[in-house]
Amino acid sequence: MNLGNVLPVCSACRCTPPEGLTGGIWLKGLFLCGDCLKNLSEWQENERPYLLLKESLAGLWRHHPAWRQHLAYGGKS
């Protein structure tokens, strides 16, 4: 059993911030680093961080169907 430190991995860029847990925020089980939070509004839907975050959120919602009631549907259904 490894009793070492557990560091977060960003759901968008897949990196661990140098600050560890204090280098971002947790959203319903997903971690977003400060750099990705800062750049989130500038991402295009074909960029890798956007696609990785979208995939992570989709997986989270798939495993917690009750959260779907809080989603606002738009675009594709």
N, C-alpha and C positions, 0 to 999 in steps of 0.2 A: 504494500500500500504506500502510495506516494503522499507524504504529508506536507509537501512544498506549497508555495503560494499558488493561488489560482488567479490568473489574470484574464480580464475580459478581452474578447475579440469582437471588433466592430462588425455588425451585420452588413454594412455597405462596402467597406474597403477591405475587410478581413484582416485588419492590422490591430495590434495591441498598442494603445497609446502609452508613451513613456510614463505618464502619471498613474497608470493602472486604472483602478475603479473611479478615481476622481477626474479622469480625463474624458468624461462623457456622461451620458445618461442611460438609464434602463427604461425601456418601454415595453411593458407586458411581457417580459422575458427576453427582449432583444436589447442589445447594447449598441448605441451609436456614439462614436468618438466625437470629440469637440470639432475636429477638422471637418468631418462629414456634416455635422449639424450646421456649421458655419456656411458650407457650400451647398446645402440641400436645395435651396430655392433656385440655384443656377443649373442644376442637372437637367439634361435632356433625357427623354425616355429611352434612348438607344445607348446611353452611357452605362458602363459596367457597374459603377456604384448604385445607380438607380435600379438596374436589373437585379442585382444581388439583394438589395433591400426589399424590392417587390417580391422576390422569391421567398425571402425569409418571412415577410409578413403573410404571404399566402399560406405558407406551411403552418404558421402560428394559428391563423384563422381556421385552417382545415382541422386542426386538432382541438379547437375550442369553438364549436359551432354557436354557442350561446352569444359570443361576441358579435356575430353577424348582425344582430338586431340593432347594433349601434353604428352600422355603416350607412353612408349615404351613397346610393347607387347613381351612377352617371356614366354616360358613354356606353360601352359595351355591357351587355347583361348576361 
